[in-house]
Amino acid sequence: MTTTTFTSGAEARLAVARHVADAVLFEGYVLYPYRASAAKNRLRWQFGVLVPPAWTATAAEHDVQRTELLMEPRRGATLSVEVRFLHAQRRTVQRVLPDGGFRTVGELRLADRVIVPWDEGREERIRLTVPVEELADAGTVVRFGRPAGEETEPVTDDGGAPVGRLVRRREALDGVVRLSASPLDGPYATQRLSVVVENTGEWLPGEGSGRDEALSRSLVATHTLLHLDAGRFLSLTDPPEWAKGPTAACRNLHTWPVLAGEPDSRDLVLSSPIILEDHPAIAPESPGALYDATEIDEILALRTAALTDEEKREARGTDDRAAAVIDLTESMPAEVLERLHGAVRGLREVTAPAPAVPGDARGGPLRPDAPWWDPGADASVDPAHDHVLVDGREVRAGSRVVLRPGLRHTDAQDLFLAGRRAQVEAVLHDVDGGVHLAVTVDDDPGADIRREQGRYLYFQPDEIDVEAL
């Protein structure tokens, strides 16, 4: 039995996983600088694309995804499944003619945006609920389709006068979801669950047909959410010892299932075309979706804020989601941007007594009331006042040095700093007993910003020269 609605409990649980699933759905949807004219936004739709079967013979793309994993359902358990993907639709731009007709144009320039042709992604969902007992033997097969369609949207100027329209056209889609489950041999009530999503469209590419024609008939960014209302799923990456063999035998094609939701939950799975770890989560500091693959919020927010007004107008006219990114970065308070600068995630409480530091001239054992990353935790180190001897001379914060990077410690970019004068900002000791010098380069125009933010360049004592000053 299938249905297009979920129980309130299943809906609430799937909503927990959708936050990350949304990032999967729109991974690389529109890349910085968020304009259709940018070269990197002309080759799109890279992840989870299920093309029509006839196109697989033309290009190295796939028409099917297969998810396999182990589950331990309880008696009477129900499986809720949500397959999500984007349906690409082509948007053309037309201008109003004096006689009331329309003419297709390359752009419409308005006061706040420049509207250009663009392929939009229309979110689609296939939902079904199946009692686990019905998945045995032949399982469940659900066919779905989306008809071709055309829609128009009027475009008006600031005064409300019509200046053109947007025409959106979609091609038909057809697909199928196949669910099955089979019990494993052994004492445990474990089953191997299989979920297959397939594009079954009958479109045949003609001579000269390209990827754009195939994409308009494809399931884009396809991924699957699973919820078990009674029982649990087993992790593919960290299964129980007894399940390692059956887990290794699971066959996953063009997707990878991971446990979703809270770290201790086992009732949710996200099967994603992007490899994730169990229980993936969006960083709590993230102010909103930026749609840029493997996005780095701070850099993208700063660079987006630095776009010219004309570039922002084009971004706003490229896509509603790109417009939302521009509005987000322009309205982002300073304290929100500051939170994007970094966060510590791996702290844990240390309960053992802190050992005394032998030979500490400042008399200090490690302070048990301060976390290990706090400079006040260990009175034996003080980056602002510590020094190191280089060729018999003391080098400390404020010392002037010449940089002599060597091949042993540095990367290629540091070699460009050979011979440059710099100021030591701090002398740092690592947990392995190594010493590092934090420096700012004299003629670096951003030195004051680096100093204020604590973003230094780092060299070892044998990579500086104090005699040449």
Secondary structure, DSSP 8 states (H G I E B T S, - for coil): ---S---HHHHHHHHHHHHHHHHHHTTTSS-TT--TTSGGGSS---SS-B--GGGGGTSS-BSEEEEEEEEEE-TT-EEEEEEEEEEEEEEEEEEE-TTS-EEEES-EE-SS-EE--EEEEEEEEEEEEEEGGGGSTT-EEEEEEE--EEEEEEEE-TTS-EEEEEEEEE--EEEEEEEEEEE-SSSS--EEEEEEEEE-------TT--HHHHHTTSBEEEEEEEEESSEEE--SSS--GGGHHHHHT---BS-EEEE-SSTT--SEEEEESS---SS----TT--S----TT--HHHHHHHHHTS-HHHHHHHHHH-HHHHHHHHHHHH--HHHHHHTT----------S-----TT-TT-----TTS-TTSGGG-TT--TTT-EEEETTEEEETT-EEEE---TTT--GGGGGGTT-EEEEEEEEE-TTS-EEEEEEETT-TTHHHHHHHT--EEE-GGGEESTT-
